Every structure is written in C-alpha cells, then in structure tokens.
Amino acid sequence: MTRRAARPARRGSRLAALAAATLSLALLGACSQDAEEAGATDELVEPSASAGSSDAGAGKDHHDAEAVGGKKLRPGERRVTVSMDEAYTPASPTSTGTDDYRCFLIDPQLEKPAFLTGTHVLPGNPEVVHHVILFKVEPDEVERAEELDAGEEGPGWTCFGGSGLQTAPGEALTDSDWLAAWAPGGEETVTKPGHGVRLDKGSRVIMQVHYNLLAGPQPDVSATQLRLSSRGKGMTGLETLLLPAPVEMPCREGHDDSRLCDREASLLDLRGRIGPDGDKTANLLHQLCGMGWEPGEHTECLRTFNEPMTIHGVAGHMHLLGKEIKIELNPGTPRARTVMDIPVWDFDDQGGIPIDPVRLRPGDQVKVSCRHSQELRDRLPAFEGQPDRYVVWGDGTTDEMCLGMLTVSKP
C-alpha cells in the first residue's frame, strides 16, 4: 500500500506536534470509519472517585466533551473517563531543556477483564500539552508503577523514552505496551469491529504527557476516555510493534563550525536537556539493527521476526527534518512487499494507516527506512536561533527519529 502526502508539509506549524511523536496507529491500529453499528446508544460513565480530578470543574468539562463528540458505542461497550488526580505544572527536569515528559498512573478500576476498543484523549491545557501516549500496566506491574509515582515530588514521574517500567537496557525499543497515542487535532479513535487490546482485571494505565515549555510553565489536568468492551469470545487481541532505526546526521558542509557538530558534544548536549540516560537509545539502536556508525541522511533497520503474526495497520514517525519513510516486508526476495511508502513526509499528518491483513511467517523480515535533511533547518521556525548540530535519535522537538510501527495480532 502506498500513501502520498495530500498537501504540502507544514512542518513546525505547532512545534509541539513533535508530539505526534510516537503516534501509535490511532488506537493500536486499524481505526475504522465503519466502527459504529446501527442501534447502538451512547452510555455515559462517570469518572471513578479514585481517578477523578481535584481541579474544580475538570471532570464536568471532560464529561461534556464526551457527550458532544463521542462516537456511538457498539453492543457490549462502555466508556470510562479517567483523569490526573491533581494539576501538574511542567518544568524541564534538567533546567536547560524545553521539553518535559511526565507519566501519570490512572486507574480504570477493572473488576474483570475487558478489551480496550477506543480512546479519546482530552488535554486539559492545549497550550502546553503536545502529545499523549497511553501505556498498559499489567496487574503484576502496578506496584512498580506506584513506586515510580511515589519516588518524585508532585504528581507523576519523569519518563523520557517510555513509561519507566522497563528495566532492561533497550527494552522500550521492542516491548512498547502502547495502548494509544494522541496529538493536537486528534479525535476519538475506535478499532475495527472484533478487535481490541486485552486488559486483565486490576490493570492500570500510564498516561505519558509530552509538555513543551515554549509557551511557559502552565498547569494542566488532562483526562482520557477509555472505550471498554465486555466481549471476550471472538475478539482479536492487538498490540504494537516498534521498528526504530538509528539516526546519524552530520552537519552540512559550510555549516559545520558549531561545537555541536561533533557527535560526542551533541550527545552530551542531549544528556543535558533530557537527563543522564538521554543518549542511550541513540547508541543502542546500532546494536538492535546490527549497524555501524556511518553518518548520513539515509538510515534503515532490517529486523527478523521469529513468530507468526498478522499486520492490520502501519504508521511512521519522524520529526521536523524528515523527508520520506517506508516499511517493506522481505525486501530483496520474491515475497517482497511494500506496506507503507510516504515519499513526501508531512509532519502534521502522522495518523495510522489501516491495511488489508498481511500475515508474517516465522523468519520473515521487515525493514524501515528513512531519509532526513539538515537543509530543512533553514526553512523551519522551530530552528530559528538553534545552532547547527550533529543530529541523533532523541525525544526533543529538534532531535530526530526514524520509527515504523505495526499494529499486529498474534495466534
């Protein structure tokens, strides 16, 4: 399947859109316009007492938004609205950056297993909220998440790069536990009928919010509506696979007099903006992909999967210097197939792309490839006043990524 940009890219039109950052195929994929079924009626469910907001009126506003904009519920579905316990005012964890990634533990109070079949993120303060990612917390991980929450002052905890639950180096690169993602302009997302993400009894959700501080520190109380299905029989479970590739972009000839054009200096700056682990992913990706350190504006990563699965949706993510991105199956073989091709990257259009189901067999390979361009620094407002730098993988707005995503089901 080939996807082409429908309009010229508006890169940087809301710096934050970085956020898009990591968009996860709408709701773990395959968002369907045919999701609504005739005869279904909306059921409004009040937020649980333990997950309500201490911000006066916040719960009411979120609830009204649901009544106005929510898609019809299907048989067996209900909505639960969960929000941050209290207002949070973002701040750079290193006092030098302009980004804050904060994770909040929320409790949908699941008294029995359910399937997550849709989400609707409700940002409390759009001036500072630039994207949101939801992560699943298994029952046996709840205690660890509560320890992270209690380990820092104020609500939530700092969580660049993931939810913070991963303990092994690089684990977040392959085991995402993503439930959904939202960026400015996003609406309620719904899986195609009969598909969803299984949540066991006692599961919780981490709401990771990316705050951009260019508008100044302002308090926020954000919420999320979860569409839950009580159906079990016949449901197909979904999950997200991440396909990251390393980024190693040198400065351009004639623009290489900045001290940050040195790779090590750029990595040191990244740690200063994000924290002591800020550069780990940039290095670990070379191990994951089995690649050397050759710098350039093109990058790729070939992965082999050793279990059967079915792909239902695809998506790509880059930041402001992205030019094109592609996902291919079994490249260079008679079974080669391109499932996503975006030849003109549009930073403001990072939604997931549903595809007809494609089966992968054990031993099949998937390749993500990207092309970036340092020349875009001269054209985008986000880089005004920013020194030229050697660009590596990073979470900041002016860092870069090359990330493919697959929404899959497994036997």
C-alpha positions in Angstrom: 0.0 0.0 0.0 1.3 3.4 -0.9 0.5 6.6 0.9 1.3 10.0 -0.5 1.0 13.4 1.2 -2.2 15.1 0.3 -0.8 18.6 0.9 2.5 20.4 1.3 4.1 19.7 4.7 3.5 22.4 7.4 6.5 21.3 9.5 6.7 23.2 12.7 3.3 24.7 12.5 2.9 23.7 16.1 6.3 23.0 17.4 4.7 20.6 19.7 3.3 18.4 17.2 6.5 16.6 17.8 4.3 15.0 19.8 2.9 13.2 17.1 6.0 11.8 18.2 5.4 8.3 18.5 1.9 8.1 17.2 0.6 4.6 17.5 -1.7 3.9 14.7 -4.6 5.7 16.1 -5.6 3.2 18.7 -3.2 0.4 18.1 -4.3 0.4 14.7 -6.9 -0.2 12.2 -9.2 2.7 13.1 -12.3 2.0 11.1 -14.9 4.5 9.8 -17.3 1.6 9.8 -16.9 1.1 13.5 -20.3 2.3 14.5 -23.2 -0.2 14.4 -26.8 0.7 13.9 -28.9 0.7 17.0 -26.1 1.3 19.4 -26.5 4.1 22.0 -24.0 6.1 24.0 -23.6 5.2 27.6 -22.0 7.9 29.8 -20.0 6.6 32.6 -18.8 9.0 35.4 -15.1 9.0 36.3 -14.3 6.8 39.2 -13.8 8.5 42.6 -10.1 7.5 42.8 -9.4 8.7 39.3 -11.2 12.0 39.4 -9.6 15.4 39.2 -9.1 17.8 42.1 -9.3 20.6 39.6 -12.7 22.2 40.1 -14.9 21.6 37.1 -12.4 19.5 35.2 -14.5 16.3 35.4 -17.6 18.1 34.2 -15.8 19.6 31.2 -14.4 16.2 30.2 -17.8 14.6 30.6 -19.5 17.2 28.5 -16.9 16.8 25.8 -17.8 13.1 25.7 -21.5 13.8 25.2 -20.8 16.2 22.3 -18.0 14.4 20.3 -18.1 10.8 21.2 -18.8 8.1 18.5 -21.7 5.8 19.1 -21.0 2.8 21.4 -21.3 -0.7 20.0 -23.1 -3.5 21.8 -21.2 -4.6 24.9 -19.1 -1.3 25.1 -19.0 1.3 27.8 -16.9 4.4 28.4 -14.8 5.2 31.5 -13.3 8.6 31.9 -10.1 8.8 34.0 -8.0 11.9 34.7 -5.0 13.1 36.5 -5.5 13.3 40.3 -4.3 16.9 40.5 -3.0 19.7 38.4 0.6 19.4 37.3 2.8 22.4 36.2 5.5 21.1 33.8 9.2 22.0 34.1 12.4 20.9 32.4 13.9 18.1 34.6 17.4 19.4 33.8 16.5 23.2 33.9 18.0 23.6 30.4 15.6 21.9 28.0 12.2 22.9 26.7 10.6 19.5 26.9 9.1 17.7 29.9 7.8 14.1 29.6 5.6 13.2 32.6 3.9 9.9 33.3 0.7 9.7 35.4 -0.8 6.5 36.8 -4.6 6.2 36.2 -7.0 3.5 37.4 -9.9 2.4 35.2 -11.0 0.2 38.1 -11.3 -3.0 36.1 -13.1 -5.6 38.2 -12.9 -8.1 35.4 -11.1 -8.5 32.1 -12.1 -6.2 29.2 -10.9 -5.2 25.7 -9.9 -1.7 25.0 -11.6 -0.8 21.8 -11.2 3.0 21.6 -9.7 6.1 23.3 -10.4 9.8 23.4 -7.6 11.9 25.0 -8.9 15.2 26.5 -6.0 17.6 27.0 -6.6 20.0 29.9 -4.3 22.8 28.7 -3.6 22.7 24.9 -1.0 25.5 25.3 1.4 23.0 26.9 0.1 19.5 26.1 1.7 18.5 22.8 1.2 14.7 22.7 -0.1 11.9 24.9 0.8 8.2 24.8 -1.1 5.6 26.9 0.7 2.5 28.2 -0.7 -0.7 29.6 0.2 -1.6 33.2 -0.2 -5.3 33.9 -1.5 -6.2 37.4 1.9 -7.5 38.4 3.5 -4.2 37.3 1.2 -1.9 39.4 3.4 -2.0 42.5 6.4 -0.9 40.4 4.4 1.9 38.8 3.2 3.1 42.3 6.9 3.2 43.4 7.8 5.4 40.5 4.9 7.7 41.3 5.9 8.0 44.9 9.6 8.4 44.1 9.2 12.0 42.8 7.6 15.1 44.3 4.4 16.2 42.8 2.0 14.1 40.6 3.6 11.6 38.3 7.2 11.0 37.4 9.7 12.0 34.6 9.7 9.5 31.8 11.6 10.4 28.6 11.7 7.5 26.1 9.0 5.3 27.7 6.8 4.7 30.7 9.8 3.9 33.0 8.6 0.4 33.8 11.2 -1.2 31.5 14.2 -2.4 33.4 16.5 -3.9 30.8 18.5 -1.6 28.5 16.7 -1.1 25.2 13.6 -2.9 26.3 11.4 0.0 25.4 12.7 -0.3 21.8 10.9 -3.6 21.2 8.4 -4.0 24.0 6.2 -0.9 23.9 3.0 -1.8 25.7 1.4 1.1 23.9 -2.4 1.4 24.1 -2.9 4.6 22.1 -1.5 8.0 21.2 -2.9 11.4 20.7 -1.6 14.6 19.1 -3.2 18.0 18.5 -6.3 17.7 16.3 -6.8 14.1 17.3 -10.3 12.8 18.0 -11.8 9.6 19.4 -10.2 6.5 17.8 -12.0 3.2 17.5 -10.7 -0.2 16.5 -12.4 -2.1 13.7 -15.1 -4.5 15.0 -14.0 -7.6 16.8 -10.5 -6.2 17.6 -9.1 -4.6 20.8 -6.4 -4.7 23.4 -7.0 -7.1 26.3 -6.8 -5.6 29.8 -6.8 -8.0 32.7 -8.6 -7.5 36.0 -6.6 -4.9 38.0 -4.7 -3.5 35.1 -4.0 0.2 35.1 -2.9 2.8 32.5 0.0 5.1 32.4 -0.7 8.4 30.6 2.5 9.9 29.3 2.2 13.6 28.5 4.8 15.5 26.5 4.8 19.1 27.6 6.6 21.7 25.5 7.7 24.7 27.6 8.0 27.3 24.8 4.7 28.8 25.9 5.9 28.9 29.5 5.0 26.7 32.5 1.2 26.4 32.9 -0.8 24.0 35.0 -2.6 21.1 33.3 -5.2 18.5 34.2 -5.7 16.1 31.3 -8.0 13.1 31.0 -8.7 10.1 28.8 -11.9 8.3 27.9 -11.5 4.6 27.5 -13.9 2.6 25.4 -14.2 -0.8 27.0 -15.8 -4.0 25.6 -17.1 -6.8 27.8 -17.0 -9.2 24.9 -14.4 -11.9 25.1 -15.3 -14.7 22.8 -14.3 -14.0 19.2 -12.3 -10.9 20.0 -8.9 -10.5 18.3 -6.2 -9.0 20.6 -4.0 -6.2 19.2 -0.5 -4.9 20.1 2.0 -2.6 18.6 5.5 -3.5 17.3 8.1 -0.7 17.0 10.6 -0.6 14.2 13.2 2.1 15.1 16.3 2.8 13.1 19.3 4.8 14.2 19.8 8.5 13.2 23.3 9.8 12.5 23.1 13.1 10.6 26.3 15.1 10.3 26.4 18.9 9.9 26.4 20.2 6.3 29.5 21.4 4.7 29.7 25.1 5.3 27.6 24.8 8.4 30.0 22.8 10.5 31.7 25.3 12.7 29.4 24.8 15.7 30.8 22.8 18.6 27.7 20.7 18.5 28.7 19.4 15.0 30.9 16.9 17.0 28.9 13.8 17.7 30.1 13.4 21.3 29.4 17.1 22.0 25.9 16.6 20.6 25.3 13.6 22.8 26.5 15.5 25.8 24.0 18.3 25.0 21.2 15.7 24.6 22.0 14.4 28.1 22.0 17.9 29.5 18.5 18.5 28.0 16.8 15.2 28.8 18.8 13.6 31.6 21.7 11.2 32.1 20.1 8.4 30.0 19.1 10.8 27.2 21.7 9.4 24.7 21.3 5.7 25.4 18.8 5.0 22.7 21.0 6.7 20.1 23.7 4.1 20.8 21.5 1.0 21.5 19.8 1.3 18.1 23.0 0.3 16.4 23.2 -2.9 18.4 19.5 -3.6 17.7 19.9 -3.1 14.0 23.4 -4.6 13.7 24.7 -1.5 12.0 27.8 0.5 12.2 28.2 4.3 12.8 28.3 5.6 9.2 26.8 9.1 9.2 24.4 10.2 6.5 20.9 11.4 5.8 19.5 7.9 4.9 19.0 5.3 7.6 17.4 1.9 7.7 16.9 -1.2 10.0 16.1 -4.7 9.0 14.5 -6.9 11.6 13.7 -10.7 11.6 10.6 -11.9 13.4 10.5 -15.5 14.6 6.8 -15.9 15.4 3.7 -15.8 13.2 1.6 -12.6 13.3 -0.9 -10.6 11.2 -0.4 -7.0 10.4 -3.6 -4.9 10.5 -2.1 -1.3 10.3 1.1 0.7 9.8 2.4 4.1 10.7 5.6 6.1 10.6 7.1 8.8 12.7 9.9 11.3 12.2 10.4 14.8 13.4 10.9 18.1 11.6 13.9 17.1 9.4 12.1 14.0 8.0 11.7 13.7 4.2 10.4 10.2 3.5 9.8 6.9 5.2 9.0 3.4 4.0 8.2 0.0 5.5 8.9 -3.1 3.4 8.4 -6.8 4.0 11.0 -9.4 3.0 13.0 -6.9 0.8 15.1 -8.4 -1.9 13.1 -11.7 -2.1 10.3 -13.0 -4.3 7.9 -12.2 -1.5 9.0 -8.6 -1.2 6.1 -6.2 -0.5 5.8 -2.5 0.5 3.2 -1.9 3.1 3.8 1.8 3.6 5.5 4.4 1.4 5.4 8.1 2.3 7.6 9.8 -0.3 6.8 13.3 1.0 6.8 13.4 4.8 4.1 15.6 6.3 4.9 16.3 10.0 1.3 17.3 10.6 -0.2 14.1 9.2 1.1 11.2 11.2 -2.0 9.1 11.7 -2.1 5.3 11.3 -2.9 3.6 8.0 -5.2 0.5 8.2 -4.3 -2.1 5.6 -5.8 -5.4 4.5 -4.4 -8.1 6.9 -1.0 -9.3 5.9 0.4 -12.5 7.5 4.0 -12.8 8.6 5.6 -16.2 8.9 8.5 -17.1 11.3 11.7 -15.9 9.7 10.1 -13.1 7.7 11.9 -9.7 7.7 10.6 -6.2 8.0 12.6 -3.1 7.0 12.0 0.5 7.9 14.0 3.2 6.0 14.0 7.0 6.4 15.6 10.0 4.7 16.2 13.3 6.6 17.6 16.6 5.5 19.6 19.1 7.5 18.7 21.7 4.9 15.2 22.0 6.4 16.8 23.8 9.4 17.0 26.9 7.2 13.3 26.9 6.4 11.5 26.0 9.7 10.7 28.4 12.5 11.4 25.8 15.1 15.2 26.0 14.3 15.5 29.8 14.5 18.3 30.7 16.9 19.3 27.0 17.1 22.9 26.2 16.4 23.7 23.5 13.7 24.3 20.2 15.3 25.1 16.5 14.6 21.6 15.1 14.9 21.0 11.7 16.6 17.9 9.9 17.9 16.3 11.9 20.7 13.0 12.8 22.3 13.3 16.6 21.9 11.4 18.6 19.3 14.6 19.4 17.4 16.1 15.9 17.7 15.1 13.2 15.2 13.7 9.8 14.9 13.1 7.1 12.3 10.3 4.9 13.6 8.0 2.5 11.8 5.0 0.9 13.7 3.0 -2.2 13.0 -0.4 -3.0 14.6 -0.5 -6.8 14.8 -2.3 -9.7 16.2 -0.7 -13.0 17.2 -2.1 -16.5 17.4 
